Amino acid sequence: MAEQTPLQHLAEQYRVGTTFKGWDGAPRTVSDDTLVSVLTALGVDCATDDDIAASLRAAERAPWARTLPAAVVVRQGDPTTVPVNVPSGAAPSLRIELEDGTELPLTVGSPQTGDADGISRFAVDLPPDLPLGWHSLVASVGSAETSCALVVTPRRLSTADRLTRTWGLMAQLYSVRSEASWGIGDLDDLARLAEISAAKGAGFVLINPLHAAQPKPPVEASPYLPSTRRFFNPIYLRVENVAEFGGLSGAEAETVRNLAAGFKAANHNAEVIDRDPSYAAKLQALELIFAVGRTPEREEAFQRFREEAGPGLENFALWSALAETLPEGAAEWEDPEYLEAQRVRLGSRIEFHAWLQWLCDEQLETAQRAAAAAGMNLGIMHDLAVGVHPAGADAWTLRDVLASGISVGAPPDMFNQQGQDWAQPPWHPERLAESGYAPYRDMLRTILRHAGGIRIDHILGLFRLWWIPQGSSPGNGAYVYYDHEALIGILALEAERAGAVVVGEDLGVFEPGVQEYLAERGVLGTSILWFEYDDEEPRPAEQYRTACLTTVTTHDLPPSAGYLAGRHVELRERLGLLGRPVEEEKEADREAQEQVLSLVRSTTGTRPATVQETVEAMHTFIATTPSVLLGVALTDAVGEERTQNQPGTTAEQYPNWQVPLAGPDGVVLVEDLAELARFESLVRSIQP
């Protein structure tokens, strides 16, 4: 094995991987150019040999340079010792400030070690019985005081342990429309979908991320490339359900009704969903309603919502107001005096955008209540995207804790043989810790506020993310490792407090022990029928994981009918995404399908003769697994063939995230689902 270079040694000091295994298992070495770019994005000087040597010395010195760690995240009940560094001869005093205001003094013994720069280190033991929550650890040396976040997390998230086996729908909400929709599915449609599926025995509805996009058209179609992951997209509001709608004048109400009527035809368009006209019309209507004003009780509730959401909401609303007119990249975005002046000048517009978030919160609460009242044991399960748009709200408001000059993605794999670049700035590991993980916590709290569960897209990103230097191809990246103990622990804490289950999308290339670690922490995994293999053979049903959401398909593949027809191969060949001749790809796909279908037939004792029967047999198969959650794609329930998303493509290549819910006979509306024979038959297959 070749001796490690100083640059590689420096990279490892900052938890940047210098090698990785490809999807084929072969080892690969990260190039020096990539390491330099990634380290530079982390704020590490490494342009020259002298820079590398100096940065290595700084890395060795770093653990002694701060009084307290950037943050301390512990499991409840675990013995924990915290290093405290002070000038030699000084005697620190320490205390814990609990989130309820209680102060706990800590015992400080003699210094354990020292260094050549005159720093002494004390090892301070934390009490093992600290309550769950967000506390502070405070160190005093003379008149100087230093503090850091002290987060006590559950040893194990208990919500999944209380689950009884259930199935649920997986739906792209924007595609699920009713006669009353404005050309795009909304939160009232979600409530109706929950009620209809609950009547058939479903326990949850898993939906696409509802994160906010741009504040006005044109808007990004992908729910996985949002402006922010903390706040919601007002495009999903049902305008007529806003309480203040009743306060419109007759002429104003007629204007709103006419706007809604203009989308009757769009609701029946089976080809494509056009978000921009829908959002423009909704904003026009919502501005009329906003001008009505609120009753004293409603105003009090709104102001309470703003106060509880805090500066995060105000900054998001400021960004939204600015982004309506200020061009992306304009110098004013970085001018503090200009921004403060705009915060005053745009006060009404800031209030409007905060009000939209309040409405989203109200309608999400209504949808979750409807799901629970209909008998769902979980209700609405939200989805958390991996990252955000590089020119969006989070990229601006959270720029201090995000890395620049870098995007995240995935190295080449068998389904995306050129790799993927998701064009999203990642968390900066050290800066996020120095923030006490507050941005991460606040994001989780907002999403979990009215949720029975949350799916974490690419949960492996809480362990490591594939960083791609700007201007490089997706294959020329490197893994950057995160403090997964902190990130998973905080996720467990916030989910425990919300009473929500967590499903981690743990597909793809991951390191040994990751799935076992997630299971230990009470996080459910994900299994997709087509991807479950053991020693190159499809995994038998009885060997699937119990603590898991098991499904036949996923939104990154065609629905089952389309997959059986090989639509994914045809599409990738047409778009130039294959790494081998198309006939080889088709033959390999046919062989892989037959392996799985042979197991399905032998396990279920069926001999399906039609596509629909085959789809139902696959769902019967997953129903024989021990998995506690079973997911049914709504597209499978209506007989759709088109995929919602082809990874690695642009809107010009394929209408990702713009495909309406439709079946062989055309558009399927929410009202149609209750009596849809295909849906009823598929439900019987998964709950015989």
C-alpha positions in Angstrom: 0.0 0.0 0.0 1.4 3.4 -1.0 2.5 5.7 1.8 0.0 8.5 2.5 0.9 11.9 1.2 0.7 15.0 3.4 -2.4 16.2 1.5 -4.2 12.9 2.1 -3.2 13.0 5.7 -4.7 16.5 6.0 -7.9 15.4 4.3 -8.3 12.6 6.8 -7.8 15.1 9.7 -10.9 16.9 8.4 -12.8 13.7 7.8 -12.5 13.8 4.0 -12.3 10.3 2.5 -9.2 9.8 0.3 -10.5 6.5 -1.2 -13.9 5.0 -1.7 -15.5 1.8 -3.1 -17.5 2.1 -6.3 -20.9 0.5 -6.8 -19.0 -2.5 -8.3 -16.9 -2.9 -5.2 -13.7 -1.8 -6.8 -11.5 0.6 -4.7 -10.9 4.1 -6.1 -8.5 6.9 -5.1 -9.7 10.5 -4.8 -7.6 12.8 -7.0 -5.4 15.5 -5.4 -7.4 18.2 -7.3 -10.6 17.0 -5.7 -9.1 16.9 -2.2 -7.8 20.5 -2.6 -11.2 21.7 -3.7 -13.0 19.9 -0.9 -10.6 21.1 1.8 -10.8 24.6 0.5 -14.6 24.5 0.8 -14.1 23.4 4.4 -11.9 26.5 4.9 -8.6 24.7 5.0 -5.6 26.2 3.3 -3.9 23.6 1.1 -2.8 25.3 -2.1 0.9 24.8 -1.5 3.1 22.3 0.4 3.7 25.0 3.0 0.0 25.6 3.3 -0.6 21.9 3.9 2.2 21.7 6.5 0.7 24.7 8.3 -2.8 23.3 8.2 -1.6 20.0 9.5 -0.1 21.8 12.5 -3.3 23.8 13.0 -5.4 20.5 12.9 -3.2 19.0 15.6 -3.6 22.1 17.7 -7.3 22.5 17.2 -8.6 20.2 20.0 -6.7 22.5 22.5 -7.7 25.8 21.0 -11.2 26.0 22.4 -12.4 25.9 26.0 -15.3 23.6 25.3 -16.2 21.4 22.3 -18.3 23.0 19.6 -21.3 21.1 20.8 -21.9 18.1 23.1 -24.5 15.6 22.0 -25.0 12.5 24.2 -27.3 9.6 24.6 -29.3 9.7 27.7 -27.8 7.5 30.4 -24.4 7.1 28.7 -21.3 8.0 30.8 -19.9 11.1 29.2 -16.6 13.0 29.9 -16.2 16.4 28.4 -12.7 18.0 27.8 -12.3 21.5 29.2 -9.2 23.5 28.1 -8.0 26.5 30.1 -4.7 28.4 30.6 -2.3 26.5 32.8 -2.8 27.5 36.5 -6.5 28.5 35.9 -9.3 26.7 37.8 -12.5 26.5 35.7 -16.0 26.2 37.2 -18.7 24.4 35.2 -22.4 24.2 35.3 -25.3 22.9 33.2 -28.2 25.1 32.4 -31.2 22.9 31.6 -33.8 24.0 29.1 -36.3 24.5 31.9 -34.0 27.0 33.6 -32.6 24.7 36.3 -28.8 25.1 36.9 -26.6 22.1 37.9 -23.1 22.8 39.1 -20.4 20.2 38.0 -17.5 18.9 39.9 -14.1 19.8 38.4 -11.1 17.9 39.6 -7.4 18.3 38.8 -6.1 18.9 35.3 -5.4 15.6 33.4 -3.0 16.8 30.8 -1.3 19.8 29.3 0.3 21.0 26.1 3.4 23.0 25.1 1.4 26.2 24.6 0.4 26.5 28.3 -3.0 24.9 28.1 -4.3 22.5 30.8 -7.1 20.0 30.1 -9.7 19.0 32.6 -11.9 15.9 32.1 -15.3 16.7 33.5 -17.9 13.9 33.9 -21.5 14.8 33.1 -24.4 13.4 35.3 -25.8 10.2 33.8 -29.4 11.1 34.6 -29.7 14.3 32.6 -33.2 14.8 31.1 -33.8 14.7 27.3 -33.6 18.1 25.7 -31.6 21.1 24.6 -29.4 22.3 27.5 -26.2 24.4 27.8 -22.8 23.6 29.2 -21.2 26.7 30.7 -17.5 27.1 31.7 -16.2 30.1 33.7 -12.6 31.0 34.0 -12.3 34.2 36.1 -14.7 36.7 34.6 -14.8 35.0 31.2 -17.6 32.6 30.3 -17.9 30.1 27.5 -20.8 27.9 26.6 -21.9 25.3 24.1 -25.0 23.3 23.3 -25.5 20.2 25.4 -28.1 18.0 23.7 -29.3 14.9 25.5 -30.9 12.4 23.0 -32.8 9.2 23.5 -30.8 6.0 23.5 -33.4 4.7 21.1 -36.4 6.3 19.3 -39.4 4.5 20.8 -42.1 5.5 18.3 -41.5 2.6 15.9 -41.5 0.1 18.8 -45.2 0.9 19.4 -46.2 0.4 15.7 -48.5 -2.3 14.6 -48.1 -3.6 11.1 -49.8 -1.3 8.6 -49.7 -0.3 4.9 -50.0 3.1 3.4 -50.1 5.1 0.2 -47.0 6.8 -1.3 -48.1 9.8 -3.3 -46.7 12.8 -5.1 -49.2 15.4 -3.8 -48.8 17.9 -6.7 -50.1 15.1 -9.0 -53.2 14.2 -6.9 -55.9 16.6 -8.0 -59.7 16.9 -7.5 -62.4 18.8 -9.3 -61.8 21.7 -6.8 -58.0 21.8 -7.3 -56.3 24.7 -9.0 -54.5 22.5 -11.5 -52.2 21.0 -8.8 -52.8 18.8 -5.8 -53.2 20.7 -2.5 -53.6 20.1 1.3 -57.3 19.6 1.1 -56.7 16.9 -1.6 -54.3 15.4 0.9 -56.9 15.3 3.6 -59.4 13.6 1.2 -56.7 11.1 0.0 -56.0 10.2 3.7 -59.7 9.7 4.4 -60.3 7.5 1.3 -57.2 5.3 1.8 -58.0 5.0 5.6 -61.4 3.6 4.7 -59.5 0.9 2.8 -57.3 0.1 5.8 -54.3 2.4 5.2 -52.4 3.7 8.2 -50.4 6.5 6.6 -49.9 8.6 3.5 -46.3 9.2 2.6 -46.0 12.3 0.4 -43.2 14.1 -1.5 -41.4 17.0 0.3 -43.6 20.0 0.7 -40.7 22.4 1.1 -41.1 25.9 -0.2 -39.7 26.8 -3.7 -39.4 30.4 -5.1 -41.8 33.0 -3.7 -43.3 33.7 -7.2 -43.3 32.0 -10.6 -41.4 30.6 -12.3 -40.8 27.9 -9.6 -38.6 24.9 -9.4 -40.6 21.7 -10.2 -38.4 19.3 -8.1 -39.6 19.0 -4.5 -36.1 17.7 -3.8 -34.4 21.0 -4.9 -36.3 23.4 -2.6 -35.5 27.0 -1.6 -35.8 25.9 2.1 -36.3 22.7 3.9 -37.8 24.3 7.0 -40.8 26.1 5.5 -43.6 24.9 3.3 -44.7 25.7 -0.2 -47.9 27.9 -0.3 -48.7 26.4 -3.7 -50.3 23.6 -1.8 -52.8 25.8 0.0 -56.5 25.4 -0.7 -57.4 29.0 -1.1 -61.1 28.6 -0.3 -60.3 27.0 3.1 -58.5 30.1 4.4 -60.7 31.6 7.2 -60.5 35.1 5.9 -61.9 34.0 2.5 -65.3 34.6 4.0 -64.5 38.3 4.6 -64.0 39.1 0.9 -66.5 41.4 -0.8 -68.9 39.9 -3.3 -66.8 41.1 -6.3 -63.5 39.9 -4.7 -65.1 36.5 -3.9 -66.3 36.3 -7.5 -62.7 37.1 -8.7 -61.4 34.2 -6.6 -64.0 31.8 -7.9 -63.3 32.8 -11.5 -59.6 32.1 -10.9 -60.4 28.7 -9.6 -62.7 28.0 -12.4 -59.9 28.7 -14.8 -58.2 25.5 -13.8 -61.1 23.1 -14.3 -59.6 22.0 -17.6 -56.1 21.8 -16.2 -57.3 19.4 -13.5 -58.1 17.0 -16.4 -54.9 17.4 -18.2 -53.2 14.0 -18.3 -49.9 15.2 -19.9 -48.2 17.6 -17.6 -48.7 19.8 -14.5 -47.8 23.4 -15.0 -47.1 24.9 -11.6 -46.5 28.5 -12.7 -50.1 29.5 -13.7 -51.5 27.8 -10.7 -49.2 29.5 -8.3 -49.7 32.9 -9.9 -53.4 32.6 -9.6 -53.2 31.4 -6.0 -50.9 34.3 -5.1 -53.4 36.8 -6.7 -56.2 35.3 -4.6 -54.2 35.1 -1.4 -53.2 38.7 -1.7 -56.9 39.7 -1.9 -57.6 37.6 1.2 -54.6 38.9 3.1 -55.9 42.5 2.6 -59.2 41.5 4.4 -57.4 41.5 7.8 -58.0 39.2 10.7 -60.2 39.0 13.8 -58.5 39.8 17.1 -58.4 36.1 17.9 -56.9 35.2 14.6 -54.4 38.1 14.8 -53.3 36.8 18.2 -52.9 33.3 16.9 -50.9 34.6 13.9 -48.5 36.7 16.1 -48.1 33.8 18.4 -47.1 31.6 15.4 -44.5 34.2 14.3 -43.1 34.5 17.8 -42.7 30.7 18.2 -41.1 30.4 14.8 -38.6 33.1 15.7 -35.9 34.8 13.5 -35.9 31.8 11.1 -39.4 32.7 9.9 -38.7 36.4 9.7 -35.5 35.9 7.7 -37.2 33.5 5.4 -40.0 36.0 4.9 -37.5 38.7 4.2 -35.7 36.6 1.6 -39.1 35.8 0.0 -40.0 39.5 -0.2 -36.6 40.4 -1.6 -36.5 37.6 -4.1 -39.7 38.8 -5.7 -37.7 41.7 -7.2 -34.0 41.5 -6.4 -32.0 39.6 -9.0 -30.1 36.5 -8.0 -26.5 37.3 -7.3 -27.1 41.1 -6.9 -24.6 42.8 -4.6 -27.4 44.0 -2.4 -27.9 40.5 -1.0 -24.6 41.0 0.9 -25.2 44.7 1.9 -26.2 44.8 5.6 -27.4 48.4 5.5 -29.5 47.8 2.4 -31.0 44.7 4.0 -31.9 46.4 7.2 -33.6 49.2 5.3 -35.5 46.7 3.3 -36.7 44.9 6.4 -38.5 48.1 7.3 -39.6 49.1 3.8 -40.9 45.6 3.0 -42.6 45.1 6.4 -46.1 44.4 4.9 -44.7 42.0 2.3 -42.7 40.2 5.0 -45.9 39.9 7.0 -47.6 38.4 3.9 -45.0 35.7 3.5 -45.1 34.9 7.2 -48.9 34.7 7.0 -48.6 32.2 4.1 -46.6 29.9 6.4 -49.2 30.3 9.1 -51.9 29.2 6.6 -49.7 26.2 5.6 -49.4 25.2 9.2 -53.1 25.4 9.8 -54.0 23.4 6.7 -51.3 20.8 7.5 -52.8 20.4 11.0 -56.2 20.0 9.5 -55.0 17.3 7.1 -53.3 15.4 10.0 -56.4 15.6 12.1 -58.5 14.3 9.2 -56.2 11.4 8.8 -56.3 10.5 12.5 -60.1 10.9 12.7 -60.4 8.5 9.7 -58.5 5.9 11.7 -54.9 6.2 10.5 -52.4 5.2 13.2 -49.7 7.4 11.7 -51.4 9.8 9.3 -49.3 12.1 7.2 -45.7 11.1 6.7 -43.5 13.9 5.4 -40.4 13.6 3.3 -37.1 15.5 4.0 -35.0 16.4 1.0 -31.2 16.0 1.1 -30.5 19.7 0.5 -31.6 23.0 -1.0 -31.3 25.1 -4.1 -27.9 26.9 -4.2 -29.7 30.3 -4.7 -32.6 29.8 -2.4 -33.6 31.0 1.1 -31.6 28.5 3.1 -28.5 29.1 1.0 -28.8 32.8 2.0 -30.2 32.7 5.5 -28.0 29.7 6.6 -24.9 30.5 4.6 -22.8 30.6 7.7 -23.4 26.8 8.2 -23.3 25.7 4.6 -20.2 25.0 2.5 -19.7 27.0 -0.7 -18.0 26.0 -4.0 -19.3 22.5 -3.6 -22.5 20.6 -4.4 -23.6 17.1 -3.3 -24.6 14.1 -5.3 -23.8 10.5 -5.8 -20.9 8.6 -7.5 -21.7 6.5 -10.5 -23.9 3.4 -9.8 -25.6 0.8 -11.9 -28.7 2.9 -12.4 -26.9 6.2 -13.0 -23.7 5.2 -14.6 -22.4 8.8 -14.9 -23.1 9.7 -11.3 -25.4 12.4 -10.1 -24.9 16.1 -9.1 -27.9 17.4 -7.1 -26.7 21.0 -7.2 -27.1 21.5 -3.5 -24.7 23.1 -1.0 -24.0 20.8 2.0 -23.9 21.4 5.7 -20.4 22.5 6.8 -19.8 19.9 9.6 -17.8 22.1 12.0 -19.9 25.2 11.5 -23.1 23.3 12.0 -21.7 22.0 15.3 -20.6 25.5 16.3 -24.2 26.7 15.8 -25.3 24.1 18.4 -27.2 22.3 15.5 -30.0 24.8 15.9 -30.7 25.1 12.1 -31.0 21.4 11.9 -33.2 21.2 14.9 -35.5 24.0 13.8 -35.9 22.4 10.4 -36.9 19.0 12.0 -39.3 20.7 14.4 -41.2 22.5 11.7 -41.7 19.4 9.5 -42.6 17.2 12.5 -45.1 19.7 13.9 -48.1 18.0 12.2 -46.8 14.7 11.2 -47.1 11.1 12.1 -43.8 10.3 10.5 -40.9 11.5 8.4 -38.9 9.9 5.7 -35.3 11.0 5.4 -34.2 10.9 1.8 -30.7 9.5 1.5 -30.3 9.2 5.2 -26.8 8.0 4.5 -26.1 11.7 4.1 -26.2 12.0 7.9 -23.1 9.8 7.9 -21.3 11.0 4.8 -22.1 13.1 1.7 -20.5 12.9 -1.7 -19.0 16.4 -2.3 -18.5 17.5 -5.9 -16.3 20.5 -6.6 -18.1 23.1 -8.8 -17.2 22.5 -12.4 -16.3 18.8 -11.9 -18.2 15.8 -13.1 -20.2 13.8 -10.5 -17.6 11.0 -10.5 -14.8 13.4 -9.4 -15.9 13.8 -5.8 -15.1 12.7 -2.4 -17.0 11.6 0.7 -17.1 14.0 3.6 -18.0 12.4 6.9 -20.4 13.9 9.5 -20.9 13.4 13.2 -23.7 10.9 12.7 -24.1 10.2 16.4 -25.1 13.9 16.8 -27.3 14.1 13.7 -29.1 10.8 14.2 -29.4 11.6 17.9 -31.0 15.0 17.3 -33.4 13.4 14.8 -34.4 10.8 17.3 -34.9 13.5 20.0 -37.2 15.7 17.9 -39.1 12.7 16.5 -39.6 11.3 20.1 -41.0 14.6 21.2 -43.3 14.8 18.2 -44.4 11.2 18.6 -43.4 10.5 15.0 -41.7 7.5 13.4 -38.6 8.0 11.2 -38.0 6.1 8.0 -34.5 6.3 6.6 -34.0 5.8 2.8 -30.9 3.7 3.3 -30.5 2.5 -0.3 -27.3 2.7 -2.3 -23.6 2.3 -1.4 -23.1 2.5 2.4 -20.5 1.4 4.9 -20.8 -1.7 7.0 -22.8 -1.3 10.1 -24.9 1.7 9.0 -28.2 -0.2 8.8 -27.5 -1.9 12.1 -26.7 1.5 13.7 -30.0 3.0 12.4 -32.0 0.0 13.7 -30.3 0.3 17.1 -31.4 4.0 17.3 -35.0 3.1 16.4 -34.9 4.4 12.8 -36.8 2.2 10.2 -35.0 1.3 7.0 -36.3 1.1 3.4 -36.5 -2.0 1.2 -37.5 -1.9 -2.5 -38.5 -5.3 -4.0 -36.3 -4.8 -7.1 -33.2 -4.0 -5.1 -33.3 -6.6 -2.3 -30.6 -9.1 -3.0 -28.5 -11.5 -0.9 -25.4 -13.1 -2.5 -26.6 -12.1 -6.0 -30.0 -13.8 -5.4 -33.3 -12.0 -4.7 -33.9 -12.0 -1.0 -36.6 -14.4 0.3 -39.6 -12.6 1.8 -38.9 -14.0 5.3 -35.4 -12.5 5.3 -36.6 -8.9 4.9 -36.1 -6.6 7.8 -38.9 -6.1 10.3 -38.0 -2.5 11.2 -38.5 -1.4 7.7 -40.8 0.3 5.1 -41.0 -2.2 2.3 -42.3 -1.3 -1.1 -42.4 -2.6 -4.7 -41.2 0.6 -6.3 -40.0 4.1 -5.7 -40.5 7.5 -7.3 -37.1 7.3 -9.1 -38.3 4.3 -11.0 -41.3 3.9 -13.3 -44.5 2.6 -11.6 -44.6 -1.2 -11.5 -46.4 -1.5 -14.8 -43.8 0.7 -16.5 -40.9 -1.1 -14.9 -42.2 -4.4 -16.1 -42.4 -2.9 -19.6 -38.8 -1.8 -19.4 -39.6 1.9 -19.6 -36.7 2.8 -17.4 -34.2 1.3 -19.9 -35.9 2.9 -22.9 -35.8 6.3 -21.2 -32.2 6.1 -20.1 -31.2 5.0 -23.6 -33.0 7.8 -25.2 -31.4 10.3 -22.8 -27.9 8.9 -23.2 -27.6 7.8 -19.6 -26.4 4.2 -20.3 -22.9 3.1 -19.8 -23.2 0.0 -22.1 -25.1 -0.9 -25.3 -28.8 -0.8 -24.9 -29.4 -4.4 -25.9 -27.0 -5.5 -23.2 -28.9 -3.3 -20.7 -32.3 -4.7 -21.8 -31.1 -8.3 -21.5 -29.6 -7.7 -18.1 -32.8 -6.0 -17.0 -35.0 -8.9 -18.3 -32.8 -11.4 -16.5 -33.0 -9.4 -13.2 -36.7 -9.0 -13.5 -37.2 -12.7 -14.1 -35.1 -13.5 -11.0 -37.4 -11.4 -8.8 -40.6 -12.5 -10.5 -39.7 -16.1 -10.2 -39.3 -15.7 -6.4 -42.6 -13.7 -6.3 -44.4 -16.6 -8.1 -43.0 -19.3 -5.9 -43.6 -17.4 -2.7 -47.2 -16.3 -3.5 -48.2 -19.5 -5.4 -49.6 -17.3 -8.2 -49.2 -17.5 -11.9 -50.1 -14.0 -13.0 -51.2 -13.7 -16.7 -51.6 -9.9 -17.0 -49.6 -6.9 -16.0 -52.1 -6.0 -13.3 -52.0 -9.5 -11.9 -48.2 -9.3 -11.8 -48.3 -6.0 -10.0 -50.7 -7.4 -7.4 -48.6 -10.6 -7.0 -45.6 -8.4 -6.2 -47.6 -6.6 -3.5 -48.8 -9.9 -2.1 -45.1 -10.9 -1.9 -44.1 -7.8 0.2 -47.2 -8.6 2.4 -45.5 -11.9 3.3 -42.4 -10.1 4.6 -42.2 -9.3 8.3 -41.7 -5.5 7.6 -43.8 -3.4 9.9 -44.7 -0.8 7.2 -45.7 -1.6 3.6 -45.9 1.1 1.0 -48.2 1.1 -2.0 -47.4 3.7 -4.8 -50.6 5.5 -5.7 -49.3 5.3 -9.3 -49.5 1.5 -9.0 -53.0 1.7 -7.6 -54.2 3.5 -10.7 -52.2 1.7 -13.4 -49.8 4.5 -14.3 -46.7 3.6 -16.3 -44.8 7.0 -16.4 -42.0 7.7 -14.0 -42.2 10.8 -11.9 -38.5 11.4 -12.0 -35.5 10.3 -14.0 -32.4 11.0 -11.9 -29.6 12.8 -13.7 -31.8 14.6 -16.2 -33.0 18.2 -16.6 -36.5 19.6 -17.3 -35.5 19.9 -21.0 -34.8 16.2 -21.2 -37.7 14.9 -19.2 -40.7 16.5 -17.4 -39.5 15.4 -13.9 -42.0 16.0 -11.1 -44.6 17.2 -13.6 -46.5 14.0 -14.4 -50.2 14.1 -13.3 -51.9 11.1 -11.7 -53.4 9.1 -14.5 -54.2 5.5 -15.5 -54.9 3.6 -18.7 -58.2 5.5 -19.1 -56.8 9.0 -18.4 -56.7 11.3 -15.4 -57.6 9.9 -12.0 -59.0 12.5 -9.6 -59.2 12.1 -5.8 -63.0 11.6 -6.2 -62.4 8.6 -8.5 -60.2 6.7 -6.0 -62.9 5.5 -3.6 -64.7 3.5 -6.3 -61.7 2.6 -8.5 -61.8 -1.2 -9.1 -58.0 -1.4 -9.8 -57.2 0.3 -6.5 -59.6 -1.9 -4.6 -58.1 -5.0 -6.1 -54.5 -3.9 -5.3 -55.5 -3.2 -1.7 -56.9 -6.8 -1.4 -53.5 -8.1 -2.6 -51.6 -6.4 0.1 -54.0 -7.2 2.9 -55.5 -10.6 2.0 
